[in-house]
Amino acid sequence: MTSKQFHHTRLSVLDLAPIKEGSGAGQSFKDSVELAQHVEKWGFHRYWLAEHHNMPGIASSATSVVIGHIAGATNHIRVGSGGVMLPNHAPIVIAEQFGTLESLYPGRIDLGLGRAPGSDQATAYALRRTLNSSPEDFPLQVEELEDYFNGTARVHAFPGEGLQIPIWLLGSSGFSARLAAEKGLPFAFASHFSPDYTMAALKLYRDNFRPSEALKEPYAMVGVNIIAAETEERAKWLATSQQQQFLSLTRGQPTQLKPPVDNMEEAFTVHEQAAITERLNSEATMIGEPELVKQKLQQFIEKTQANEVIINTQVFDQKDRLRSYEYVAEMMK
């Protein structure tokens, strides 16, 4: 990869809208607005929020509402879902919600779709009132959603019908990679939490891609974790908040985002430490001072040949989060 190619790779933001220990959702949304306004100024391309439920540390459960809030507080950055878990919803509701967003903020809204329910069975039941639907129904649900936008469904979505809202398929395995290829849609792979299957999924997508009205050539985005700080020691310290979050999820006891700690080894067992270390030491997680992060990011882009990178920076202090994204913006100039 040439330096020019590296510097022309698009950068975007994945905001998990963290609710920090001792704080609440209101402050999370204020932090998200501040982050979105800064990254827009620094040249980031899009800003995505993810749907999670029954998670005390994530504020973006009503994803389309938060997307509207962010879009209303910014001027030109694209805003969207990374993603909406389509099995949780009637497709017509998503068509109407994103049709509303696109009507309010024309040319700026993305609709990223995932097929996992993103929750346990009790939460899935609370969302859907039934467990009869399956992630395997996802292709039919995507097709139904497209029919609402195209105006070819028996029922019509207003607003929504006739609007050109980019649909992305998101995945952490080969299923959505193949479906995105067959439908000629852009594909985003969740390397930030499923790094081992990244290359296989991207190959599956590119090898099977069929041009469509939406997209003539394959377009792939990869997710990464980046925590950049003035020293490697401080970056690793900041990263302990994310490590604690992974630990709580591993134990099935999700918590609010916790402040950094000086010694993570006291917090987990040997097996937990091995699992978390393996995930956070992957190529898709970059923690350190800016030059080290730049080298790792360049290597990852060169390896994946990604058109775009979407960055998750899960740190406790808002100033540290802003500074990390600023470092990344500076290294890509």
Secondary structure as GFF3:
##gff-version 3
##sequence-region A 1 333
A	DSSP	alpha_helix	3	7	.	.	.	ID=ss1
A	DSSP	beta_strand	10	15	.	.	.	ID=ss2
A	DSSP	alpha_helix	25	41	.	.	.	ID=ss3
A	DSSP	beta_strand	46	49	.	.	.	ID=ss4
A	DSSP	alpha_helix	63	72	.	.	.	ID=ss5
A	DSSP	beta_strand	78	85	.	.	.	ID=ss6
A	DSSP	three_ten_helix	86	88	.	.	.	ID=ss7
A	DSSP	alpha_helix	91	104	.	.	.	ID=ss8
A	DSSP	beta_strand	109	114	.	.	.	ID=ss9
A	DSSP	alpha_helix	121	128	.	.	.	ID=ss10
A	DSSP	three_ten_helix	135	137	.	.	.	ID=ss11
A	DSSP	alpha_helix	138	150	.	.	.	ID=ss12
A	DSSP	beta_strand	167	171	.	.	.	ID=ss13
A	DSSP	alpha_helix	174	183	.	.	.	ID=ss14
A	DSSP	beta_strand	187	189	.	.	.	ID=ss15
A	DSSP	three_ten_helix	195	197	.	.	.	ID=ss16
A	DSSP	alpha_helix	198	208	.	.	.	ID=ss17
A	DSSP	beta_strand	220	228	.	.	.	ID=ss18
A	DSSP	alpha_helix	232	238	.	.	.	ID=ss19
A	DSSP	alpha_helix	240	250	.	.	.	ID=ss20
A	DSSP	three_ten_helix	264	266	.	.	.	ID=ss21
A	DSSP	alpha_helix	270	280	.	.	.	ID=ss22
A	DSSP	beta_strand	285	288	.	.	.	ID=ss23
A	DSSP	alpha_helix	290	304	.	.	.	ID=ss24
A	DSSP	beta_strand	308	312	.	.	.	ID=ss25
A	DSSP	alpha_helix	318	331	.	.	.	ID=ss26
###
